Amino acid sequence: MIFSKHNRGVSQMSETTLGPPSSPGQRSQLPMLQMPDKFRYNLLCVFGEFVGTFMYLLFSFAGTQVSNTPMAPDGSPPNTSNLLYTSLCFGFSLTVNVWAFFRVTGGLFNPAVTLALCLTGGMPALRSLMVFPAQLVAGIAAAGVVSAMFPGEPNFKTRLGGGTSIAQGLFIEMFLTAQLVFVIIMLAVVKHKSTYLAPVGIGLAFFLCELVGDYFTGGSLNPARSLGPDVINRQFPGYHWIYWVGPLLGSLLASGFYHLLCFVRWENINPGQDYNEWEIKARADSAMSDNTMTDHVHGTYSRTPSSRGQTYQPPSSAGTYQDAPNATTMDQDSQVPQKDPVSPEQQV
């Protein structure tokens, strides 16, 4: 499986290949392992995204079903306890499952995120087209399982509330999705020292977005999250389209902003954020010890591979050694005659 990795401060993308190396003379007895590597890895990515999206939405839908008591009349004050409970369920479920699948498929679980990674070079276009429907089907499957397991009418669908108009709901979904997607790009797509903690930051960002949007739009930010419950309930409101257009527009907005930052070379604005002073000093000391050996009195010996032990570079100040063979000079401080240094080859 090949992922494109954007390294901060590096202009080109590198590819990391996951999986054991295959030799031409070895063939596995398993039919799936006899497929071409690229096709097999794409299938595994689709399967992983299906399972991850299913698990993420399963626990999210279950928490929403538990927290949703009979809906309050439209326009009444929100039940903050229920909103907090639902937001925590979605945030923690995303954090846990993204962390579990982070090294397998990248842990996208959202068609809007898949679109953003395709636009920013984090996922090939072919794989994105394969993953997109898998996430939608996983959302339907998760909604069906929760509807079958828990008693009562399924009550985890996304609907406009609090007097929110369709236009307002569209822009709420767009901007909240843009916030989530931009965090994903900067924490997971762009590689940095804290990439391994990206699932935590992504989960916190989603929790924040749910706190803001849950009461007004249901806090979808994900077409698969809205499609699944509506398919199971066989009820599609007239404004169902905003749960597709809003998140996809938010994905485009976040991707466009990221490309704008790349255009102005954002990594050069504040490059010290990914480094510690002791690391810089350690690297400088290591480079100095590997490349040069300095004699503060007599000069510098070059340690480059082409002239190791052969080149003597004298200082340019007066009263020091002259670059002549077998020359003898007087040290100004000690007034003791000294000879030019001899390289190891000359000693032999």
FENMO-V384868 format. One record per run of one state. SS is the DSSP state (A for helix, B for strand, O for the rest). FROM is the first residue (numbers start at 1). LEN is the number of residues. If there is no record, write none. Layout:
BEGIN
ss=SS from=FROM len=LEN
ss=SS from=FROM len=LEN
END
This chain:
BEGIN
ss=O from=1 len=1
ss=B from=2 len=6
ss=O from=8 len=6
ss=B from=14 len=4
ss=O from=18 len=13
ss=A from=31 len=4
ss=O from=35 len=2
ss=A from=37 len=31
ss=O from=68 len=12
ss=A from=80 len=22
ss=O from=102 len=9
ss=A from=111 len=9
ss=O from=120 len=5
ss=A from=125 len=25
ss=O from=150 len=16
ss=A from=166 len=24
ss=B from=190 len=2
ss=O from=192 len=3
ss=A from=195 len=23
ss=O from=218 len=5
ss=A from=223 len=11
ss=O from=234 len=8
ss=A from=242 len=22
ss=O from=264 len=2
ss=A from=266 len=3
ss=O from=269 len=2
ss=A from=271 len=4
ss=O from=275 len=2
ss=A from=277 len=15
ss=B from=292 len=4
ss=O from=296 len=3
ss=B from=299 len=4
ss=O from=303 len=2
ss=A from=305 len=3
ss=O from=308 len=4
ss=B from=312 len=2
ss=O from=314 len=14
ss=B from=328 len=3
ss=O from=331 len=6
ss=B from=337 len=3
ss=O from=340 len=4
ss=A from=344 len=4
ss=O from=348 len=1
END
